[in-house]
Amino acid sequence: MRFPNQRLAQLFDILQNETLPQNELARRFAVSTRTVRTDITVLNEMLADHGARLILNRSEGYQLNILDPVRYEQLLQTSPGQRRVPRTSVERVHYLLTRFLTSAFSLKLEDLADEWFISRATLQSDMAEVREWLNRYNLAIETKPRYGMKLFGCEVAIRTCLTDLLYQIAQESSESPLLNVEALKSGMLITLQPLLHQCFSRFNIRMTDEAELYLRLYCAVAVRRISEGYPLSDFNAEDGDDDVRDAARHIINLMRPITGKAIAPPEEAWLRLNIAARRIQDIAPSAINADDADSLVDYILSYINTHYNFHLQNDPQLRADLLTHIKTMITRVRYQINIPNPLLSNIKQHYPMAYDVTLAAVSSWGKYTPYVISENEIGFLVLHIGVGLERHYNVGYQRHPKALLVCDTGNSTVRMIQAMLLRKYPQIVVKNNVSLREYEEMSVIDEDFVISTARLSEKDKPVVVMSPFPTDYQLEQIGKLVLVDRTKPYMLEKFFDQHHFRIINEPVNQSQLFRLLCDQLEQEGFVDTEFYPSVEEREAIVSTMLGEGIALPHALGLLAKKTVVFTVLAPQGIAWGEETAYVIFLLAISKTEYEEAMAIYDLFVTFMRERAMTRLRESTDFASFKTVAMDCLSRL
């Protein structure tokens, strides 16, 4: 049954599954109720020969009434209407990719446009994204006049591209027709699910649910390609361990009767490689014997110690975690197998310091190896390094509130008050205790606030009166001062200043900006000559764009003599890779202040979470910039 327009196809598709009133149908299709009634009439004329009719139930709406189940079932089995029509641009791209990746013949956009009830021009605009997607796998579409368009590329790339596409679709909707009708043989995923699960259990191979789903999709793709006469050829891989080899052989034996064809050794080798790349290794370090993995772990931990002063070499848990991940990672990078990392953007934005430490170490190692480690893989390593840093270092530096204690009643009372304060607020720091007379003689109070047993004249810091046996109200007043976040404002005061603040309105590129800022820092003695090339090198690895128009350029390692942040506002924007930066913070961090200065990253993350870029960019001088920044920090 062929529908004369797309709306009728969609209307029939909807009413097969639910009963809807004409007002709701009119709203969904943005037409009048009269048009809905006309469409229903046309559909009923088309359904008359297929044993079904749409009837109006006054209390509920239009519903499908099946008069002849046999004829209606034949309609569903033979009608191309069973294949849903793609309605959005994203769906059309997915459908086009699937058609090109599975078709044995050339395709014409005119035919697809007629089938999907859209214009050829619409499909032509979608083809740009299709070609971009295929290009990632070195696949190309060639066009021949009068014949149409056909996909060309190696079989491994075709299968990888199709499996990656279906994996993404499966994450969004497991009921998509692309999984069950268009790309794979009907019911194949359901058939393979228990077979693969039992196989992995039998051969003691641990898999995440996502990894098992990916392998199931790959096997379903392989079944279709092999049965249609597109086997893998000329591929070899290392045997791997016995469990992986036996599991791959077992799965191939299961697939052979399903395909109805002989399966060549390269098929088993590629499957074996995919299993090895996605299995979960045992955590015990003694079970891992990979020289490459050991050397990479040693290199990463040694680099972090040398360049960032974080000594993590003696952490057995971190070493074990890194080894379990890196062994399978090396298999993936050796054969260019990519696995998605859905947390990558969150990792970069919320753990920027751990990300930079790991990226610098891995990039340095990459100079001595032919392997290319993707951002997705680096993101997984960041999680392990980040946990190791939290375990051993105060990477989440916090400036504890400092209080001046004023008391004239003797040491015993002072000790009692100090003990009570620390019991109630363990983060408070009471470094100094003075008498009332000494307090009155002081011109400046360095601490954040004053706690006194008697009423005082307030100087430049707030004063809280506290009796030796404080009331709940007095403790509450102290708590209001203790629990204020002083870390980020402290960072703002200590590492940002008027002298290292610029507003740039004229056109400038990244390199010119880096040279301008680094030259000033070098002249002032904050950095050496090696700082500028290191900033350029770091930017060349991966963009330092944090997000929301905020960029954080910096060197590889702690190369500054003294920590400072150079702030640049660019109202016109500066091209930053494929994005545009409007607020730039050049970080120069020294080894002597590294642990404290690492909390600077939290300040930038706060700006991004508060979507403060526009307000910061519109600042006219350092004072107004600082006001906006403090306002963002005070809202947390």
C-alpha positions as CSV (number, residue, x, y, z in Angstrom):
1,M,0.0,0.0,0.0
2,R,1.7,3.2,-1.2
3,F,0.6,6.5,0.4
4,P,0.2,9.6,-1.8
5,N,1.8,11.8,0.8
6,Q,4.0,11.7,3.9
7,R,1.2,12.9,6.2
8,L,-1.0,10.0,5.4
9,A,1.8,7.5,6.0
10,Q,2.5,9.1,9.4
11,L,-1.3,9.2,10.3
12,F,-1.7,5.5,9.5
13,D,1.5,4.8,11.5
14,I,0.2,6.6,14.6
15,L,-3.3,5.2,14.5
16,Q,-2.0,1.6,14.3
17,N,-0.7,2.0,17.8
18,E,-3.1,4.3,19.7
19,T,-6.6,5.8,19.6
20,L,-6.6,9.6,19.2
21,P,-9.3,12.3,18.9
22,Q,-9.3,14.5,15.8
23,N,-8.3,17.6,17.8
24,E,-5.1,15.9,18.9
25,L,-4.4,14.7,15.4
26,A,-4.9,18.2,14.0
27,R,-2.5,19.6,16.6
28,R,0.2,17.0,15.9
29,F,0.1,17.6,12.1
30,A,-0.6,21.3,12.3
31,V,-3.7,21.1,10.1
32,S,-7.4,21.7,10.6
33,T,-9.9,19.1,11.9
34,R,-11.5,19.2,8.5
35,T,-8.2,18.1,6.9
36,V,-8.0,15.3,9.4
37,R,-11.4,14.0,8.5
38,T,-10.5,14.2,4.8
39,D,-7.3,12.2,5.4
40,I,-9.2,9.6,7.3
41,T,-11.6,9.2,4.4
42,V,-8.7,8.7,2.0
43,L,-7.1,6.1,4.3
44,N,-10.3,4.2,4.6
45,E,-10.6,4.0,0.8
46,M,-7.1,2.6,0.7
47,L,-7.8,0.1,3.6
48,A,-11.0,-1.1,2.1
49,D,-9.3,-4.0,0.2
50,H,-7.1,-4.9,3.2
51,G,-9.6,-5.9,5.9
52,A,-9.4,-2.8,8.1
53,R,-11.1,0.5,8.7
54,L,-10.6,3.6,10.9
55,I,-13.7,4.4,12.9
56,L,-14.6,7.3,15.1
57,N,-15.5,6.5,18.7
58,R,-17.1,9.6,20.0
59,S,-15.7,9.3,23.5
60,E,-12.1,8.4,22.6
61,G,-11.3,9.3,19.0
62,Y,-10.3,7.5,15.8
63,Q,-9.2,3.9,16.2
64,L,-8.2,1.1,13.9
65,N,-10.9,-1.6,13.4
66,I,-9.6,-4.8,11.9
67,L,-12.4,-6.6,10.0
68,D,-10.3,-9.3,8.3
69,P,-7.2,-10.2,10.4
70,V,-5.7,-12.5,7.6
71,R,-5.9,-9.8,4.9
72,Y,-4.6,-7.1,7.3
73,E,-1.7,-9.3,8.4
74,Q,-0.8,-9.8,4.7
75,L,-0.8,-6.0,4.3
76,L,1.7,-5.6,7.2
77,Q,4.0,-8.3,5.8
78,T,4.1,-7.0,2.2
79,S,3.7,-3.3,2.6
80,P,6.7,-1.0,2.5
81,G,4.7,1.1,4.9
82,Q,6.0,-1.2,7.6
83,R,9.3,0.6,7.1
84,R,8.8,3.9,8.9
85,V,9.3,7.1,6.9
86,P,12.1,9.2,8.3
87,R,10.5,12.5,9.5
88,T,13.5,14.6,10.8
89,S,16.8,15.6,9.3
90,V,18.6,13.3,11.9
91,E,16.4,10.4,11.0
92,R,17.0,11.0,7.2
93,V,20.8,11.0,7.7
94,H,20.6,7.7,9.6
95,Y,18.4,6.2,7.0
96,L,20.6,7.4,4.1
97,L,23.7,6.0,5.8
98,T,22.0,2.7,6.4
99,R,20.9,2.5,2.7
100,F,24.4,3.3,1.4
101,L,26.1,0.9,3.8
102,T,23.8,-2.0,3.0
103,S,22.8,-1.6,-0.6
104,A,24.5,-3.8,-3.3
105,F,23.3,-1.4,-6.0
106,S,23.5,2.3,-6.8
107,L,20.9,4.6,-5.2
108,K,19.1,7.5,-6.7
109,L,18.0,10.4,-4.6
110,E,14.9,10.8,-6.7
111,D,13.7,7.3,-5.8
112,L,14.4,7.8,-2.1
113,A,12.6,11.2,-2.2
114,D,9.5,9.6,-3.7
115,E,9.6,6.8,-1.2
116,W,9.9,9.2,1.8
117,F,7.5,11.8,0.4
118,I,10.1,14.7,0.4
119,S,11.9,16.8,-2.2
120,R,15.2,15.8,-3.8
121,A,16.6,19.1,-2.6
122,T,15.9,18.2,1.0
123,L,17.8,14.9,0.6
124,Q,20.6,16.7,-1.2
125,S,21.2,19.0,1.8
126,D,21.2,15.9,4.1
127,M,24.0,14.3,1.9
128,A,26.6,16.8,3.2
129,E,26.3,15.3,6.7
130,V,26.2,11.7,5.3
131,R,29.5,12.3,3.4
132,E,31.1,13.8,6.5
133,W,30.1,10.8,8.6
134,L,31.4,8.3,5.9
135,N,34.7,10.3,5.5
136,R,35.6,9.5,9.2
137,Y,35.9,5.8,8.1
138,N,37.6,6.6,4.7
139,L,34.5,5.7,2.9
140,A,33.4,7.6,-0.2
141,I,30.3,7.9,-2.4
142,E,30.8,8.0,-6.1
143,T,28.1,9.4,-8.5
144,K,27.6,8.2,-12.1
145,P,25.1,9.9,-14.4
146,R,21.9,7.8,-15.0
147,Y,23.2,5.1,-12.6
148,G,23.1,7.0,-9.2
149,M,25.3,6.9,-6.2
150,K,27.3,4.1,-4.7
151,L,29.5,3.6,-1.6
152,F,33.1,2.5,-2.0
153,G,35.5,1.4,0.7
154,C,37.1,-1.5,2.5
155,E,34.8,-4.1,4.1
156,V,36.2,-3.5,7.6
157,A,35.4,0.2,7.4
158,I,31.9,-0.5,6.1
159,R,31.1,-2.9,8.9
160,T,32.7,-0.6,11.6
161,C,30.7,2.4,10.3
162,L,27.4,0.5,10.2
163,T,28.0,-1.0,13.7
164,D,28.9,2.4,15.2
165,L,25.8,3.9,13.6
166,L,23.5,1.2,14.8
167,Y,25.0,1.4,18.3
168,Q,24.2,5.1,18.5
169,I,20.7,4.4,17.3
170,A,20.2,1.6,19.8
171,Q,21.3,3.9,22.6
172,E,18.5,6.3,21.6
173,S,15.7,3.8,20.7
174,S,15.9,0.0,20.8
175,E,12.7,-0.2,18.8
176,S,14.0,1.7,15.8
177,P,13.1,0.0,12.4
178,L,16.7,0.6,11.4
179,L,17.7,-2.1,13.9
180,N,14.9,-4.5,13.2
181,V,14.0,-4.0,9.5
182,E,16.3,-1.8,7.5
183,A,19.9,-2.7,8.4
184,L,19.7,-6.1,10.1
185,K,17.8,-9.3,9.4
186,S,14.5,-9.3,11.3
187,G,14.9,-10.8,14.8
188,M,18.6,-11.2,14.5
189,L,19.5,-9.2,17.6
190,I,17.0,-11.2,19.7
191,T,18.5,-14.5,18.3
192,L,22.1,-13.5,19.1
193,Q,21.5,-12.1,22.6
194,P,21.4,-15.4,24.5
195,L,24.0,-17.0,22.3
196,L,26.6,-14.3,23.0
197,H,25.8,-14.0,26.7
198,Q,26.2,-17.8,27.2
199,C,29.4,-17.8,25.2
200,F,31.0,-15.0,27.3
201,S,29.9,-16.7,30.5
202,R,31.3,-20.1,29.3
203,F,34.7,-18.7,28.5
204,N,35.0,-16.4,31.5
205,I,35.0,-13.1,29.6
206,R,33.6,-10.2,31.5
207,M,31.8,-7.5,29.4
208,T,29.9,-4.3,30.2
209,D,26.3,-4.2,28.9
210,E,27.4,-1.6,26.4
211,A,30.3,-3.7,25.1
212,E,28.1,-6.8,24.8
213,L,25.5,-4.8,22.9
214,Y,28.1,-3.5,20.5
215,L,29.5,-7.0,19.8
216,R,25.9,-8.3,19.3
217,L,25.3,-5.5,16.7
218,Y,28.6,-6.3,15.0
219,C,27.8,-10.0,14.8
220,A,24.3,-9.1,13.3
221,V,26.0,-6.9,10.8
222,A,28.6,-9.6,9.9
223,V,25.7,-12.1,9.4
224,R,24.1,-9.9,6.9
225,R,27.3,-9.0,5.0
226,I,28.5,-12.6,4.9
227,S,25.2,-14.0,3.7
228,E,25.0,-11.3,1.0
229,G,28.5,-12.2,-0.3
230,Y,30.7,-9.6,1.3
231,P,33.2,-11.5,3.5
232,L,36.3,-10.0,5.1
233,S,39.6,-10.8,3.4
234,D,43.3,-10.3,4.1
235,F,43.1,-9.5,7.8
236,N,45.3,-10.9,10.4
237,A,45.6,-10.3,14.2
238,E,47.5,-11.8,17.1
239,D,45.9,-14.8,18.7
240,G,45.4,-13.2,22.1
241,D,44.7,-15.3,25.1
242,D,43.0,-18.7,25.0
243,D,39.6,-17.4,26.4
244,V,39.3,-14.8,23.7
245,R,40.4,-17.2,20.9
246,D,38.0,-19.9,22.0
247,A,35.1,-17.5,22.4
248,A,35.6,-16.0,18.9
249,R,35.8,-19.5,17.4
250,H,32.6,-20.5,19.3
251,I,30.7,-17.5,18.0
252,I,31.8,-18.1,14.4
253,N,30.6,-21.7,14.7
254,L,27.2,-20.3,15.9
255,M,27.1,-17.8,13.0
256,R,27.9,-20.4,10.3
257,P,24.5,-22.1,10.1
258,I,22.8,-18.7,10.3
259,T,24.6,-17.3,7.3
260,G,24.4,-20.5,5.4
261,K,28.0,-19.9,4.1
262,A,31.5,-20.8,4.9
263,I,33.2,-18.2,7.1
264,A,36.9,-17.4,6.4
265,P,39.7,-17.1,9.0
266,P,39.9,-13.3,8.7
267,E,36.3,-13.1,10.1
268,E,37.4,-14.9,13.2
269,A,40.5,-12.8,13.6
270,W,38.5,-9.5,13.4
271,L,35.9,-10.8,15.9
272,R,38.7,-12.0,18.2
273,L,40.2,-8.5,18.1
274,N,36.9,-6.8,18.9
275,I,36.3,-9.1,21.9
276,A,39.8,-8.4,23.2
277,A,39.4,-4.7,22.8
278,R,36.2,-4.6,24.9
279,R,36.6,-7.2,27.6
280,I,37.0,-6.2,31.2
281,Q,40.4,-7.4,32.5
282,D,40.8,-8.9,36.0
283,I,42.0,-6.2,38.4
284,A,44.9,-8.2,39.9
285,P,48.1,-6.7,38.5
286,S,49.7,-10.2,38.5
287,A,47.2,-11.3,35.9
288,I,48.4,-8.7,33.4
289,N,51.5,-9.4,31.4
290,A,51.8,-6.7,28.8
291,D,55.1,-5.0,28.5
292,D,53.6,-2.1,26.5
293,A,51.0,-1.5,29.2
294,D,53.6,-1.6,32.0
295,S,55.9,0.8,30.2
296,L,53.1,3.2,29.4
297,V,51.9,3.2,33.1
298,D,55.5,3.8,34.3
299,Y,55.9,6.6,31.8
300,I,52.6,8.4,32.6
301,L,53.2,8.3,36.4
302,S,56.8,9.3,36.0
303,Y,55.9,12.3,33.8
304,I,53.2,13.4,36.2
305,N,55.8,13.3,39.1
306,T,58.5,15.2,37.1
307,H,56.3,17.9,35.6
308,Y,53.5,18.3,38.2
309,N,55.0,17.3,41.5
310,F,52.4,14.6,42.1
311,H,54.1,11.4,43.2
312,L,51.7,8.5,42.3
313,Q,54.2,5.8,41.5
314,N,53.8,4.0,44.8
315,D,49.9,3.7,44.6
316,P,49.3,0.0,43.8
317,Q,45.5,0.5,43.3
318,L,46.1,3.2,40.7
319,R,48.7,1.1,38.9
320,A,46.4,-1.8,38.8
321,D,43.5,0.3,37.6
322,L,45.6,1.8,34.8
323,L,47.0,-1.6,33.8
324,T,43.5,-3.1,33.5
325,H,42.4,-0.3,31.2
326,I,45.6,0.2,29.2
327,K,46.1,-3.4,28.2
328,T,42.8,-3.4,26.2
329,M,43.4,0.2,25.2
330,I,46.6,-0.7,23.4
331,T,44.7,-3.4,21.4
332,R,42.2,-0.8,20.4
333,V,44.7,1.9,19.4
334,R,46.8,-0.6,17.5
335,Y,43.9,-1.5,15.3
336,Q,42.2,1.9,15.4
337,I,39.1,0.6,17.2
338,N,37.2,3.5,18.7
339,I,34.8,3.1,21.6
340,P,32.6,6.0,22.6
341,N,33.1,7.9,25.9
342,P,29.8,9.6,26.7
343,L,31.3,11.3,29.7
344,L,34.1,13.0,27.8
345,S,32.7,16.6,27.7
346,N,31.8,16.3,31.4
347,I,35.3,15.1,32.3
348,K,36.9,17.9,30.5
349,Q,34.7,20.6,32.0
350,H,34.5,19.3,35.6
351,Y,37.9,17.7,36.0
352,P,40.1,20.1,34.0
353,M,43.2,19.8,36.1
354,A,43.3,15.9,36.1
355,Y,42.5,16.1,32.3
356,D,45.4,18.4,31.6
357,V,47.8,16.3,33.7
358,T,46.8,13.1,31.9
359,L,46.8,14.7,28.4
360,A,50.3,16.1,28.9
361,A,51.6,12.7,30.0
362,V,50.0,10.8,27.2
363,S,50.9,13.3,24.5
364,S,54.5,13.2,25.6
365,W,54.5,9.4,25.4
366,G,52.9,9.7,21.9
367,K,56.1,11.2,20.6
368,Y,57.9,7.9,21.0
369,T,55.2,5.5,19.7
370,P,53.3,5.1,16.4
371,Y,50.0,4.8,18.3
372,V,47.5,7.6,18.3
373,I,45.4,7.7,21.5
374,S,42.1,9.4,21.0
375,E,40.4,11.9,23.4
376,N,37.9,9.2,24.3
377,E,40.7,6.9,25.6
378,I,42.4,9.8,27.4
379,G,39.1,10.6,29.1
380,F,38.9,7.1,30.6
381,L,42.5,7.5,31.9
382,V,41.6,10.8,33.4
383,L,39.1,9.2,35.7
384,H,41.8,6.8,37.1
385,I,44.4,9.6,37.5
386,G,41.8,11.9,39.1
387,V,40.9,9.3,41.7
388,G,44.6,8.8,42.4
389,L,45.1,12.5,42.9
390,E,42.2,12.8,45.3
391,R,43.5,9.8,47.2
392,H,46.9,11.3,47.9
393,Y,46.6,15.1,47.4
394,N,44.4,17.9,48.4
395,V,43.7,18.7,44.7
396,G,40.4,20.2,45.7
397,Y,42.2,22.9,47.6
398,Q,40.1,24.8,50.0
399,R,41.1,27.9,51.9
400,H,40.0,27.3,55.4
401,P,38.4,30.2,57.3
402,K,40.9,31.9,59.7
403,A,39.7,33.5,62.9
404,L,41.3,35.8,65.5
405,L,40.3,34.9,69.0
406,V,40.1,37.8,71.5
407,C,39.9,36.6,75.1
408,D,41.0,38.1,78.5
409,T,39.9,35.3,80.8
410,G,43.0,33.1,80.9
411,N,44.5,30.1,79.0
412,S,42.0,27.5,80.3
413,T,39.1,29.4,78.8
414,V,40.9,30.0,75.6
415,R,41.6,26.3,75.2
416,M,38.0,25.4,76.0
417,I,36.7,27.8,73.4
418,Q,39.2,26.5,70.8
419,A,38.2,22.9,71.5
420,M,34.5,23.8,71.2
421,L,35.0,25.7,68.0
422,L,37.0,22.8,66.4
423,R,34.4,20.3,67.5
424,K,31.6,22.3,65.9
425,Y,33.5,23.6,62.9
426,P,36.6,21.4,62.2
427,Q,37.6,23.5,59.2
428,I,38.2,26.7,61.2
429,V,41.8,27.8,61.8
430,V,42.5,29.8,65.0
431,K,46.1,30.8,64.6
432,N,46.3,33.7,66.9
433,N,44.9,34.6,70.3
434,V,45.2,38.2,71.7
435,S,43.9,40.2,74.6
436,L,41.4,43.0,74.4
437,R,44.1,45.6,74.8
438,E,46.3,44.0,72.1
439,Y,43.3,43.9,69.7
440,E,42.6,47.6,70.2
441,E,46.3,48.4,69.3
442,M,46.1,46.4,66.0
443,S,45.7,48.5,62.9
444,V,45.1,45.6,60.5
445,I,43.3,42.3,61.0
446,D,44.8,39.5,58.7
447,E,42.2,36.9,59.7
448,D,38.8,36.6,58.0
449,F,36.8,37.4,61.1
450,V,37.1,38.0,64.9
451,I,35.6,35.8,67.7
452,S,35.6,37.6,71.1
453,T,34.4,37.0,74.6
454,A,33.6,40.7,75.0
455,R,32.1,43.4,72.8
456,L,34.7,45.0,70.5
457,S,34.9,47.9,68.2
458,E,34.7,46.4,64.7
459,K,37.7,47.2,62.5
460,D,38.0,46.0,58.9
461,K,36.7,42.4,59.7
462,P,33.4,41.2,61.2
463,V,33.2,40.4,64.9
464,V,31.1,37.7,66.7
465,V,30.7,37.8,70.4
466,M,30.9,34.3,72.0
467,S,30.5,33.4,75.7
468,P,32.7,30.6,77.2
469,F,29.6,28.4,77.0
470,P,28.1,29.6,73.7
471,T,24.4,29.6,72.9
472,D,23.0,28.0,69.8
473,Y,22.4,31.5,68.4
474,Q,26.1,32.4,68.9
475,L,27.3,29.2,67.2
476,E,24.9,29.9,64.3
477,Q,26.4,33.4,63.8
478,I,29.9,31.9,63.8
479,G,28.7,29.3,61.3
480,K,27.5,31.9,58.9
481,L,31.1,33.2,58.7
482,V,32.8,29.8,58.7
483,L,30.7,28.3,55.9
484,V,31.3,31.0,53.4
485,D,33.3,29.8,50.4
486,R,36.5,31.7,50.7
487,T,38.6,29.6,48.4
488,K,37.5,31.0,45.0
489,P,37.5,34.7,46.2
490,Y,40.9,34.1,47.7
491,M,42.2,32.7,44.3
492,L,40.7,35.8,42.6
493,E,42.5,38.1,45.0
494,K,45.8,36.3,45.0
495,F,46.4,35.3,41.3
496,F,44.5,38.0,39.3
497,D,45.6,41.6,39.1
498,Q,45.1,44.8,37.2
499,H,48.6,44.5,35.5
500,H,47.7,41.2,33.9
501,F,44.3,42.2,32.5
502,R,43.7,43.3,28.9
503,I,40.8,44.1,26.6
504,I,41.6,43.3,23.0
505,N,39.3,44.8,20.3
506,E,41.6,44.5,17.3
507,P,41.8,41.3,15.2
508,V,44.4,38.9,16.6
509,N,45.0,35.1,16.2
510,Q,46.0,32.6,18.8
511,S,49.7,32.7,18.2
512,Q,49.9,36.5,18.2
513,L,47.9,36.5,21.5
514,F,50.2,33.9,23.1
515,R,53.3,35.7,22.0
516,L,52.0,39.1,23.3
517,L,51.1,37.7,26.7
518,C,54.1,35.4,27.1
519,D,56.6,38.1,26.2
520,Q,55.1,40.4,29.0
521,L,55.3,37.5,31.5
522,E,58.9,36.8,30.5
523,Q,59.9,40.4,30.8
524,E,58.4,40.6,34.3
525,G,60.2,37.4,35.4
526,F,57.2,35.2,35.8
527,V,58.3,32.7,33.1
528,D,61.3,31.6,31.0
529,T,61.7,31.4,27.2
530,E,60.5,27.8,27.2
531,F,57.0,28.9,28.4
532,Y,55.7,30.3,25.0
533,P,56.6,27.2,22.9
534,S,55.1,25.0,25.5
535,V,51.8,26.9,25.4
536,E,51.8,26.6,21.6
537,E,52.5,22.8,21.9
538,R,49.7,22.3,24.4
539,E,47.2,24.1,22.2
540,A,48.3,22.0,19.2
541,I,47.4,18.7,21.0
542,V,43.8,19.5,21.9
543,S,42.0,22.8,22.1
544,T,42.0,24.4,25.5
545,M,38.5,25.7,25.1
546,L,36.6,25.0,28.3
547,G,33.2,25.8,26.9
548,E,30.8,28.7,26.8
549,G,33.4,30.9,25.0
550,I,35.9,30.5,27.8
551,A,39.5,29.3,26.9
552,L,42.3,28.3,29.3
553,P,45.6,28.2,27.4
554,H,48.6,27.0,29.5
555,A,51.9,25.2,29.2
556,L,52.6,21.5,29.4
557,G,53.8,21.2,33.0
558,L,54.4,23.7,35.8
559,L,56.9,26.0,34.0
560,A,56.2,29.4,35.7
561,K,58.5,30.8,38.4
562,K,55.5,32.4,40.1
563,T,51.8,31.7,39.6
564,V,49.8,34.3,37.8
565,V,46.6,34.4,35.6
566,F,46.6,36.7,32.6
567,T,43.0,37.7,31.8
568,V,42.0,38.8,28.3
569,L,38.6,39.9,27.2
570,A,38.0,39.8,23.4
571,P,34.5,41.3,22.7
572,Q,35.0,40.6,19.0
573,G,36.1,37.1,19.6
574,I,39.2,35.2,18.7
575,A,39.1,32.0,16.5
576,W,39.9,29.1,18.8
577,G,40.1,26.0,16.7
578,E,36.5,25.4,15.4
579,E,35.1,27.7,18.1
580,T,35.4,31.3,19.2
581,A,36.9,32.5,22.5
582,Y,35.7,35.7,24.1
583,V,37.2,35.3,27.6
584,I,40.8,33.9,27.8
585,F,42.7,33.0,30.9
586,L,46.4,32.3,30.3
587,L,47.6,30.2,33.2
588,A,51.2,30.3,34.4
589,I,51.5,27.9,37.4
590,S,54.7,27.3,39.4
591,K,55.8,24.1,41.2
592,T,56.0,25.9,44.5
593,E,52.4,26.9,44.5
594,Y,51.0,24.0,42.4
595,E,48.7,22.4,45.0
596,E,47.1,25.6,46.0
597,A,46.9,27.1,42.5
598,M,45.2,23.9,41.1
599,A,42.0,25.3,42.7
600,I,42.1,28.0,40.1
601,Y,40.4,25.5,37.8
602,D,37.3,25.4,40.0
603,L,37.0,29.1,39.6
604,F,36.8,28.8,35.8
605,V,34.4,25.9,36.0
606,T,32.2,28.1,38.2
607,F,32.2,30.9,35.5
608,M,31.1,28.3,33.0
609,R,28.3,26.8,35.1
610,E,27.1,30.3,35.9
611,R,27.1,31.1,32.1
612,A,29.1,34.2,33.0
613,M,31.0,34.6,29.8
614,T,28.7,37.4,28.3
615,R,28.8,39.4,31.6
616,L,32.6,39.0,31.9
617,R,33.1,39.9,28.2
618,E,31.2,43.2,28.6
619,S,33.4,44.4,31.5
620,T,35.1,47.7,30.7
621,D,38.1,47.4,33.1
622,F,39.6,45.1,35.8
623,A,37.4,46.5,38.5
624,S,34.1,45.7,36.7
625,F,35.5,42.3,35.7
626,K,36.3,41.6,39.3
627,T,32.8,42.7,40.4
628,V,31.2,40.3,37.9
629,A,33.5,37.5,39.0
630,M,32.8,38.0,42.7
631,D,29.1,38.1,42.0
632,C,29.3,34.7,40.3
633,L,31.3,33.2,43.2
634,S,29.0,34.6,45.8
635,R,25.9,32.9,44.4
636,L,27.2,29.4,45.1
